[in-house]
């Protein structure tokens, strides 16, 4: 199979370390022969909306071709932090909640994404990619971490504004090892995949089918340099394919340039697993 889409790209407007200018995305994707590609800068809460507005203005200034789509990547956050940030009441947890209020240990079970239907219309958003990027609250036990991530995934799949489930189960190694508190390599637990019940992944697949939504095949995740991690993802995605789940492809670029070698490697991995063009969809909203 050939990679014909790239629906997960971050630009220099994203709130994290991404750095490629939007104009360069157009040049490189056209040079790679990609038929459809999408800008998906991060939005965690309404605090990040100015970044999205800036990205939208730059996107339009670049006179984007019809096959370049304006999207965002949202995170699963707590309703409480969305409410506090909307009120401007966040200084107790830090000066600038770029990533929301990540030091809240209490979680009342209310999940949210930081964007509304009105925002989608206002900013001309064609694609909402949604991923789990951290635990909500502070689950300490191993199965509590897995359950926390599972519930977030199920919430995102069912959310009416979400079009694609991004990188399922990614970042759980950080949560399992308590990296979010220590921020070092010693607190990344890559053995957590052994303990994720297959039932949970199967239920996620069923939910994707129920809501007719695709899962993302995320390039850095499936091309992990850690064999156990890579095998877990490829096995799960192949199983989902066999159950009828559809997919999108996403480079998840945060660097200055795309890697042609990575695209070639991903094509070979997916070909070896029996993926074809028929397994991929373009889940765009109506263009403004």
C-alpha positions in Angstrom: 0.0 0.0 0.0 1.0 3.6 -0.5 0.5 6.4 2.0 -1.9 8.8 0.4 -3.0 10.9 3.4 -1.4 12.6 6.5 -4.1 13.8 8.8 -2.0 14.7 11.9 0.5 17.5 11.5 1.6 20.2 14.0 2.9 23.6 12.9 4.9 26.3 14.7 1.6 27.7 16.0 1.0 24.6 18.2 1.4 25.1 21.9 4.1 22.6 22.3 7.5 22.1 20.6 6.3 21.9 17.0 8.3 24.2 14.6 7.5 23.7 10.9 5.9 26.8 9.2 2.6 26.1 7.5 3.9 27.2 4.1 6.6 24.4 4.4 3.9 21.8 5.1 2.3 22.5 1.8 5.6 22.3 -0.1 6.7 19.1 1.5 3.4 17.3 1.3 2.9 18.2 -2.3 6.5 17.0 -3.0 5.7 13.7 -1.2 2.6 13.3 -3.4 0.2 13.1 -0.5 -3.4 13.5 -1.7 -4.9 14.8 1.5 -3.2 16.3 4.5 -4.3 18.2 7.6 -3.0 20.7 10.1 -3.9 19.6 13.6 -2.3 21.9 16.2 -3.0 21.1 19.8 -5.9 22.5 21.8 -6.3 21.3 25.4 -8.6 24.0 26.8 -10.0 27.4 25.7 -6.7 28.8 26.8 -5.2 27.6 23.6 -7.8 29.2 21.3 -5.5 32.1 20.4 -3.0 29.6 19.0 -5.8 28.1 16.8 -6.9 31.5 15.7 -3.3 32.4 14.7 -2.9 29.1 12.9 -6.1 29.6 11.0 -5.0 33.1 9.9 -1.7 31.8 8.7 -3.3 28.8 7.0 -5.6 31.2 5.0 -2.6 33.5 4.1 -0.9 30.5 2.5 -3.8 30.1 0.0 -4.1 26.4 0.9 -4.9 23.9 -1.9 -8.2 22.1 -1.6 -6.5 18.9 -0.4 -5.0 20.7 2.7 -7.4 20.7 5.5 -7.6 22.8 8.7 -8.1 20.6 11.8 -7.1 20.4 15.5 -6.0 17.8 18.0 -7.9 17.9 21.2 -7.0 16.2 24.5 -9.3 14.6 27.0 -9.3 16.9 30.0 -11.5 17.4 33.1 -14.7 19.5 33.0 -13.5 21.1 36.2 -10.3 22.5 34.6 -12.3 23.8 31.6 -14.6 25.6 33.9 -11.8 27.1 36.0 -9.9 28.3 33.0 -13.0 29.8 31.5 -13.4 31.8 34.7 -9.7 32.8 34.6 -9.4 31.0 38.0 -6.2 29.0 37.4 -3.3 30.8 39.1 -3.5 28.4 42.1 -2.2 25.7 39.7 0.3 27.7 37.8 0.6 31.0 35.9 -0.2 29.8 32.3 -2.3 26.6 31.9 -1.0 25.8 28.4 -1.6 22.1 29.0 -4.6 22.7 31.3 -4.4 22.1 35.0 -2.3 19.0 35.1 -1.5 19.0 38.8 -5.0 18.3 40.0 -5.0 15.0 42.0 -8.8 14.9 42.5 -11.0 13.8 39.6 -14.7 13.9 39.9 -15.3 11.7 36.8 -16.5 14.5 34.5 -14.5 14.5 31.2 -14.5 17.1 28.5 -12.7 18.5 25.4 -11.8 22.1 25.3 -13.7 23.1 22.2 -17.4 23.8 21.3 -19.5 23.4 18.2 -19.4 27.2 17.9 -15.6 27.1 17.9 -15.6 24.5 15.2 -17.7 26.7 13.0 -15.9 30.0 13.9 -12.4 28.6 13.0 -13.5 26.6 10.0 -12.3 23.3 11.6 -12.7 20.4 9.2 -11.3 17.7 11.4 -11.1 17.1 15.1 -8.5 14.5 16.1 -8.7 13.5 19.7 -6.2 11.7 21.9 -5.4 10.7 25.5 -2.3 12.5 26.5 -2.2 12.0 30.3 -4.1 10.5 33.2 -7.0 12.4 34.7 -6.4 12.9 38.4 -3.6 10.8 39.9 -4.3 7.0 39.6 -1.6 5.2 41.5 -2.3 1.5 40.9 -1.4 -0.2 37.6 -5.0 -1.2 36.8 -6.3 2.2 37.8 -4.0 3.8 35.2 -5.3 1.4 32.5 -8.9 2.0 33.5 -8.4 5.7 33.5 -7.0 5.6 30.0 -9.8 3.2 28.8 -12.5 5.5 30.1 -10.9 8.5 28.4 -10.8 6.6 25.1 -14.4 5.6 25.3 -15.4 9.2 26.1 -13.5 10.6 23.1 -14.9 8.0 20.7 -18.5 8.8 21.7 -18.1 12.6 21.7 -20.1 14.2 18.8 -17.4 16.7 17.9 -14.6 14.1 17.6 -13.9 12.7 14.1 -10.8 10.5 14.7 -9.4 8.6 17.8 -5.7 9.5 17.8 -2.9 7.2 18.8 -4.9 4.8 21.1 -3.1 3.8 24.3 -0.1 6.1 23.5 1.5 7.8 26.6 0.2 5.1 29.0 3.9 4.2 29.5 4.4 7.6 31.0 1.4 7.4 33.3 2.3 3.8 34.4 5.8 4.9 35.4 4.7 8.2 37.0 6.7 10.2 34.5 4.3 13.1 34.8 5.6 13.7 38.3 9.3 12.8 37.9 10.0 13.7 34.2 12.8 11.3 33.6 13.5 8.1 31.6 13.5 5.9 34.8 9.8 6.6 35.2 8.6 5.2 31.9 7.1 1.8 32.2 7.0 0.0 28.8 5.8 -3.3 30.4 2.3 -1.8 30.9 1.2 -3.1 27.5 1.3 -6.7 28.9 -1.4 -5.8 31.4 -3.9 -4.0 29.1 -6.9 -6.4 28.9 -7.7 -7.4 25.3 -11.3 -6.9 26.3 -10.6 -3.2 26.6 -9.2 -2.9 23.2 -12.0 -5.0 21.8 -14.6 -2.7 23.4 -12.8 0.3 21.9 -13.1 -1.3 18.5 -16.8 -2.0 19.0 -17.3 1.7 20.1 -15.5 2.9 17.0 -17.8 0.7 14.8 -20.9 1.9 16.7 -20.1 5.6 16.1 -18.6 4.9 12.6 -15.4 6.6 13.5 -11.8 5.8 12.4 -8.8 5.2 14.6 -5.5 6.8 13.7 -2.4 4.9 12.7 0.2 7.2 14.2 3.6 6.9 12.6 5.9 7.5 15.6 3.9 5.0 17.7 3.8 2.1 15.2 7.5 2.8 14.3 8.6 2.7 18.0 12.2 1.6 18.5 11.0 -0.6 21.3 9.9 -4.0 19.9 7.3 -4.9 22.5 5.6 -1.5 22.1 5.7 -1.7 18.3 4.3 -5.3 18.3 1.5 -4.3 20.7 0.3 -1.5 18.4 0.6 -3.4 15.2 -1.2 -6.5 16.7 -4.0 -4.3 18.0 -4.5 -2.3 14.8 -4.4 -5.4 12.7 -7.0 -7.0 14.9 -9.2 -3.9 14.7 -8.8 -4.0 10.9 -10.1 -7.6 10.9 -13.1 -6.5 13.0 -14.0 -3.8 10.3 -12.6 -0.7 12.0 -11.4 2.0 9.5 -8.4 4.2 9.9 -6.6 7.4 9.2 -2.9 7.9 8.8 -1.0 10.6 10.8 2.7 11.6 10.9 2.2 13.6 14.1 5.0 15.9 13.0 6.6 18.1 15.6 9.9 18.7 13.7 11.0 21.0 10.9 10.8 18.4 8.1 8.9 15.2 7.2 10.9 12.0 6.9 10.5 10.2 3.6 12.3 7.2 5.1 9.7 7.0 7.8 6.8 7.1 5.3 8.5 4.2 3.4 9.0 2.2 6.6 5.3 2.6 7.6 4.1 1.6 4.2 6.1 -1.6 4.4 4.9 -2.4 8.0 1.2 -1.9 7.0 1.6 -3.8 3.8 3.1 -6.7 5.7 0.0 -6.6 8.0 -2.4 -6.8 5.1 -3.6 -3.2 5.1 -4.9 -1.8 1.8 -6.3 1.5 0.5 -9.8 0.3 1.4 -8.9 0.4 5.1 -8.6 4.2 5.2 -11.1 7.0 5.1 -11.3 10.8 5.0 -13.6 11.8 7.8 -13.8 15.6 7.2 -16.5 17.9 8.3 -18.2 20.1 5.8 -15.8 22.8 4.7 -16.6 26.4 5.6 
